[in-house]
C-alpha cells in the first residue's frame, strides 16, 4: 500500500491504521510497523465498523447480510511485531 505524497506524519499514521483495521476486518492478515500505528484511530475505526454492522439497531437487515465478525479481531489487529 502506498499513501499519497504530502501527507503529514499524523495523516500517514491515521490512514495506515485505518487500512490495517479494514483489511483485518475483511479477513486479511495485516502487519503494520509500530511507528505507523495510531491507537486512537484504530479504536475509532473499530467503533465505526461496529456501528455499521447490519444487526446494529436502526439498520435494515437482509437475509444475505454478512454478520460474521472475527473473534478477537480487535486484539489481533492491534498486535505489534
BAGUMAR-574515 format. One line per 5 residues: their letters; for each residue x negated, y, z of N, C-alpha, C. Coordinates in steps of 0.001 Angstrom, whole numbers, plus 524288, in hexadecimal, padded with zeros to 5 digits. Each point is the difference from the previous one (the first is absolute). Example, Ala and Ser with C-alpha at 12.3 -4.5 7.8 and 13.67 -1.06 7.14 Angstrom:
% BAGUMAR-574515
AS> 7CC7A/7E9C6/81E78/8037A/804A6/80000/7FC7C/804B0/80000 ~ 8015E/8041A/7FD30/7FCCC/804A6/8003C/80302/80442/802DA;
% end
This chain:
% BAGUMAR-574515
XXXXX> 7FCBB/7FB71/80000/80345/8048F/80000/7FC8C/804D0/80000 ~ 8017C/803C1/7FCFE/7FD1E/804EE/7FFDF/803BD/8046D/8013A ~ 7FE2C/80391/80321/80317/8048F/8015B/7FEB1/80475/7FC5C ~ 803A7/80394/7FF31/7FEDC/8048F/7FCBD/7FB85/8032D/80250 ~ 7FD15/8027E/7FCB0/7FBBA/80347/801D4/80228/804FB/80270;
XXXXX> 7FD01/80248/80379/80178/804F5/80252/80337/7FFA1/804F3 ~ 800FA/7FB3E/801E3/802F4/7FF6D/804D7/7FC6C/80102/804AA ~ 80244/8022E/80410/7FD02/800AE/804C8/7FF1C/7FAA7/8027C ~ 7FC92/7FFC6/803CB/7FF01/7FB0D/802A9/804EF/7FDFB/802AC ~ 802FC/80383/80259/804DF/7FE6C/80293/803E2/7FDCA/7FC0D;
XXXXX> 80069/8026B/7FB65/8038D/7FE0E/7FBF0/7FE36/7FAB1/7FE00 ~ 7FAE8/7FF44/7FF73/7FDED/7FAFC/7FE4D/80161/7FBB8/803E8 ~ 7FF3B/80126/80504/80141/7FC2B/8040D/805D2/7FEAC/7FFF4 ~ 80346/803FB/7FFA4/805A3/7FF20/80011/801BA/7FCB0/7FB61 ~ 7FE2E/80147/7FB5B/801A0/7FD0A/7FB5D/7FDE9/7FA72/80005;
XXXXX> 7FB2C/7FF4D/801A6/7FDCA/7FABB/8003F/802F8/7FCB7/803FB ~ 80154/8024F/80468/802E3/7FD39/8040E/8057C/7FE9A/7FE21 ~ 802AE/803A5/7FD73/8053D/7FEE8/7FDEE/7FFCC/7FB89/7FC14 ~ 7FC33/8001E/7FC8D/7FF86/7FBE1/7FC0E/7FF13/7FABF/8029A ~ 7FCA3/7FFDA/803EF/7FEDB/7FB28/802BD/804EC/7FDBD/80276;
XXXXX> 80306/80343/802A9/804B9/7FE1F/802A1/803F7/7FDFF/7FC02 ~ 800DA/802E4/7FBCD/803D3/7FE55/7FC11/7FE4A/7FAFB/7FD48 ~ 7FB00/7FF7B/7FEDF/7FE1A/7FB29/7FDA0/8009F/7FB6B/803BD ~ 7FEAC/800D8/804E9/8008A/7FBD6/803D5/805B3/7FE72/800A1 ~ 8036D/803D2/8002E/80599/7FEE5/80081/801FF/7FCE6/7FB52;
XXXXX> 7FDB8/800E6/7FB77/80193/7FD2B/7FB4B/7FDA0/7FA8C/7FFC0 ~ 7FCD1/7FE96/803E6/7FDE4/7FABB/80033/7FA75/7FF75/7FE08 ~ 7FD57/8044B/7FF34/7FA9E/7FFDC/7FE16/7FC3C/80107/80478 ~ 7FBE6/7FCCF/80048/7FBFB/800EA/803F1/7FD50/80523/7FEB1 ~ 7FF42/80335/803D9/7FD59/804F8/7FF1F/7FBD0/800BA/8041A;
XXXXX> 7FBDE/80273/7FE65/7FBB8/8012B/80381/7FE88/805AB/7FF0C ~ 7FF25/802DD/8041F/7FEC0/80582/7FF75/7FB85/80137/803B7 ~ 7FC67/80315/7FE2C/7FBA5/80193/8034F/8021C/8032A/80493 ~ 7FDD9/7FF29/80493/80209/80287/804B4/7FFD3/805F3/7FFA0 ~ 7FC3E/80218/7FD14/7FFB3/805B7/7FF86/80445/80237/7FC73;
XXXXX> 802E2/7FC99/7FD42/80453/801CA/7FCB5/80550/7FF23/8028F ~ 8001F/7FDA4/80499/804EC/7FEE5/802AA/801D5/804C1/8030D ~ 804F0/80144/7FF48/8027E/80425/8030A/80463/7FD60/8030C ~ 7FF42/7FF7F/8051A/803C2/7FD1D/8032D/8055F/80292/80025 ~ 80036/80534/80014/80524/80291/8001E/802E2/7FF2B/7FAD5;
XXXXX> 7FD28/8000A/7FBA0/8026B/7FEF9/7FAED/801BE/7FA4D/7FFB9 ~ 7FCD9/7FC71/80217/80179/7FA77/8000E/80523/7FF4B/802EC ~ 8005E/8024B/804A5/804BC/7FF7B/80321/804BA/80278/7FD48 ~ 7FF3C/80485/7FDA1/8044F/802AB/7FD51/801C4/7FCE9/7FB39 ~ 7FC55/7FDA0/7FD3D/8015D/7FCF8/7FB56/8030A/7FB22/80185;
XXXXX> 7FE63/7FD4D/80433/802F8/7FB7D/801D6/8056B/8019C/801BB ~ 8007F/8047C/80293/80524/801E3/801AE/80371/80114/7FB44 ~ 7FDC2/80241/7FBF2/802F2/80113/7FB30/801DF/7FAEE/7FD84 ~ 7FCA5/7FC1F/7FFE2/8017F/7FAEF/7FDC1/80469/7FD91/8032D ~ 7FF90/80027/8052E/8042B/7FDDE/80353/80522/802DB/7FF0F;
XXXXX> 7FFBA/80522/7FF66/804BD/8031B/7FF31/80290/7FEE8/7FAC0 ~ 7FD10/7FE24/7FC41/8021E/7FEF9/7FAC4/801AD/7FA5E/7FF32 ~ 7FFB6/7FCD3/80412/8019B/7FA86/7FF7A/805BD/7FFBB/7FE8E ~ 8017C/7FC53/7FCB5/8057B/7FF7D/7FE6D/803B5/7FEFA/8048C ~ 7FE26/7FD9C/80440/80373/7FED8/80462/80015/8046D/80402;
XXXXX> 7FD76/80456/7FEC3/80010/8048E/8037E/80574/80261/7FFEF ~ 80242/80169/8048B/80552/8021A/80022/800AC/804AB/7FC4E ~ 8042E/7FFDE/7FD08/80118/80447/7FC6D/7FE36/7FEFD/7FA71 ~ 7FCD5/7FBE8/7FF2E/7FE39/7FEBA/7FABB/80380/7FBC5/7FDCA ~ 80136/80054/7FAFA/8032C/7FBDA/7FDA6/7FCFA/7FAE4/7FFF2;
XXXXX> 802C6/7FBC2/800BC/7FD72/7FAE8/7FFC6/80181/7FD51/7FAF1 ~ 7FCB2/7FC9A/7FE4F/800E0/7FD35/7FB29/7FEA3/7FA4D/800E6 ~ 802D6/7FC65/7FD87/7FEA6/7FA7D/800B0/7FA9F/7FEB8/7FDD7 ~ 7FDE7/8035A/7FC99/7FADB/7FEFC/7FDC7/7FBC5/80337/802A6 ~ 80168/8030D/803F2/7FC1E/80343/802AA/7FC23/7FC95/802E7;
XXXXX> 7FB14/8015B/7FF9B/7FBE6/7FD2E/802B8/7FF74/8024C/8056F ~ 80155/7FD01/803EF/7FF9D/801F1/8055A/7FB66/7FD99/802D5 ~ 7FC90/7FD6D/7FD32/7FB7B/7FD7F/80268/7FBF9/8041E/80180 ~ 7FE5D/7FFD7/804D5/7FBB7/80342/801D5/7FBF9/7FC56/8025D ~ 7FB22/80034/7FE1B/7FC07/7FC6E/8020D/7FF65/80092/805E9;
XXXXX> 7FFB1/7FBA6/802C0/7FF43/8000E/805A4/7FA97/80217/8013A ~ 7FFC1/8039B/803A0/7FAF8/80223/8019A/7FD9D/80399/7FC02 ~ 80302/8020F/7FC68/7FDD6/80333/7FBCC/7FD41/804D4/8020A ~ 80238/80277/803EA/7FD94/804BA/801FA/7FAB9/7FED2/8026A ~ 7FFA2/7FBCF/802CA/7FB08/7FE9E/80275/7FBFC/7FE94/7FBEB;
XXXXX> 80186/7FCCB/7FC3B/7FC4D/7FE4A/7FC0F/7FE3F/8047A/7FC77 ~ 80384/80380/7FEB5/7FE9A/8044F/7FC86/7FC6C/803E4/802AE ~ 7FFD0/7FFF4/80513/7FCBC/803BF/802B4/7FAC3/7FDB6/80197 ~ 7FF02/7FB26/7FE87/7FAF5/7FD9E/8014B/7FB9A/802D3/7FD45 ~ 7FBC3/8003E/802AA/7FB54/80274/7FDCB/7FBB5/7FBF0/7FF94;
X> 7FCC9/8005B/7FBDC/7FBD1/7FC2F/7FF69/7FC1C/80047/8046F;
% end
